[in-house]
Amino acid sequence: ASAIALELSNIKTPRPMTHDLIINIINNLNISVDNIEINDIKDNTFYAIINIKNKDKKIIKIDSRPSDAIATAVRIKCDIFVAEHVLESGGLKIQSIDEEVKKFNEFLNHIEPEDFKFNE
């Protein structure tokens, strides 16, 4: 968590952290991180995969702890995907864009100017 927070806060450490080392290795081997996936949860343990693309554009899946995968992803700014069943296990429901638009339209249809407060 601290590695993620440091990167999001744009704080540089005097020496490379583990995730910086991973990225240095990836860059020096001429490969790239395509994306990461938080792909499973079993017995309250989350699982992740770092998808690395080699020079032949083949994807190599590397098993990872989610925290390490996310810390790597925020450093290189790649996509982070989470499997739907993982989100749902945490109580999060994925809603379609149509559902979100419908809810927002419903909100707009019932809002009145009096609902807003203005500082005078």
C-alpha positions, 0 to 999 in steps of 0.5 A: 500500500505504501508503494502505491501511495508513494507513486500516487503522491509523486514521491520518489525514493532515493533507491528503487523499490521492488516495483521500480526494480520490476519495471527496470527489468521489464524495460531492459528486456524490451518487453512491456506490461500490457495490463493487470487483472485482479482475476479471482478471490478464494478464501478471502484472498485476492489473486492477480495477473500481470500481462506482459507483452514480449517482442513478438506481441505474445502475452505472458501471464505472470501470477502476482499479488494484487498489491504488487500488480497495482503498484506496478500498474500505477507506475507505468500507467497501464490498465487495471481490470477487475473480474466481475465476480471479484467486484461482486464478492466485495459487494460491488455491482457492475451497472451498465452504462444504460442503467447509470444514464437512466438513474441520472436522467431520473435525478435530473427529472426530479431536481428543483432549483431549490435543491441547490444552495448558493453562498452569498 
